[in-house]
Amino acid sequence: MHIIVLRGLLTVAAGSLILLSGRAAPAYTEQEGTTGSGLPEMVVEAENQVRQDIHKTRIEFPLSAAIIDTFYVPADELLLSVSPVQGLVPFLNNPEPLLSEQVPHYWYKEPATTPVATFYPEDPEGHKARSWALTVTDYRGSTFRTFGKKSEPPSNVKWDGRGDQGAMMQAGYPYSYVFSITDKGTNTYNYAGTSFRIPAVDYMEDTERRLDFSGDQVFKRDQSKLSVDGEGWLITAADRIRKDHPYSPLKVVVRAETIGLAEQRAQVVADYLVDQMILAEDWIDTEAEARPDLRSEMDGSVSIRVVHAEKSR
């Protein structure tokens, strides 16, 4: 209930004054021509009956990998089941600018880049060296790359993966090394290193950027079906290409024991990349080659090549 009190003088011309308060107020009349007459105190009573109701509409919609990620792939569904600590920490610790809104998959293994390996030569017997040599051997035991100098050995030796003739090492194949020291008395001491494999390598060959993988890393043995690790390698390759070379055409070169298997695998890799990067099918050329291998357990090789990579960077 609100009460309004009006006090004071009011000049009114001839006629009636009506105060509305939900009911008619008494009428007061002045004689014509008189002014300055006072009105008695008036009380106006009214009730505030304003009411406002607010109703909020509840909006519900389901979340799925297909809605959250435009570039949805089966691997993304796997990612969504990973805890926030496992899934987000790798990305938060490795932020990089992207030419695409697709989040890079940092939890997958990365191909080796230059240097593909770093050696730390050390003479466990502490001889005074006059010269040193480091020899990298291939799976046949043949010399592939040599380092050396007439001086004390360095703290480390970085290897770019190239052989003495300039050829690139073969991904997935076993390599080993021997470290030698010749002391001031011309005595030579040899120390054999352990065998090692590099399953994938990312390097430049003239104007092409190549991502090479051992066949056994990408496909199931003697099959054209991708392995779990193989899908991871191809996703990583797609991330790198999408980031650095979004406008360059691609080529897939596959070597296998038979031409039929090589052709099937090449098409599988091309189709997978087309799906990953939303490309036209004619954006990727394929090449198949039959090459029986002395180390057939490596199961051939897969090479994804970015044509004219220097112009795309």
C-alpha positions, 0 to 999 in steps of 0.5 A: 500500500502506497500513501501520497499526501498533497499539501499546499495551494492550487489554482483552479479555473472554473470546473471540476478536479477529479483525483483518480486513485482507483475510485472517484475523488470528491469534486471541488468547485471554485466560483468563476473569476476567483483565484488563490483559494486553498484546497484542503489536505488530500490523501491519495491511496493506491496499491502496487500490484505489479508482478513479473515472472521470469522463466528460463528455458533449459537447453540440452544437447549431446556432445560427441567427437563429431561435433567437437572436432570438424576433422573427426577421425577415429583417433580423436575418439580415442583421445576423448577417452584420455584423462585431461592430464594425459591428453592436454599436458603434451599440447600445453607444453608444446604450443606451436602456431598452425596454418590449420585449426586442427590440433597436432597429435603430440602424443604420437611418436615423431620421425627423426630429423637432422641430426638423426643420431648423436654419438658421445665418443668416450675412451673408457681407459683414458688414453691420450689420443692422437687421432680418433675415428667413428665408423657407422656400419649398415646391417651387412656390416659394411662401412656406411659413414665415417668420421674422424680427425687428428685430435682429441675426440669431441664430446659428441658427433652428430649424424645427419643420416647420410652415408659417405656417398650422400645416400640417406640411411634406410628407415627401420634398418639396423645400424651399428658403430665402432669408435677407435682411438690411436694414442701417441704411441700409435696403438689403436683401441676399438670400442664397438657400439650397440646396434640401433634402429631409426623407424622413421626419418624426416629429411630433405632430398633436393626440393622434396621433403620426405617422411620415410617409414619402415614397412613393418612400422606402418602395416601388418606383416605381409598385409595392406592393413594399417597397424595401430602404430602405422595410423599414428605415424600417418597422422603425425605425417599429416600434421607436419604436412598440414602445418608446413606445406598446406598447398604442395601436392604429395606423392606416396612411394611404397616398396614391398616384396611384390608389386601387388602388395606395394600397389595396395599399400600405396593406395591405402596410405594415399586414401588415409592422408586424403581423409586426414587432410580433407584433400581431393583424391588427385592431390596425391600421386602413388608409386609402387615398386617391388624390391625383394630385400635381404632384410625382409623382416623390415617388410618394405618401406613407405615414403611420403613426399612433399613435392616442391617443399622449399616453395611451400615453406 
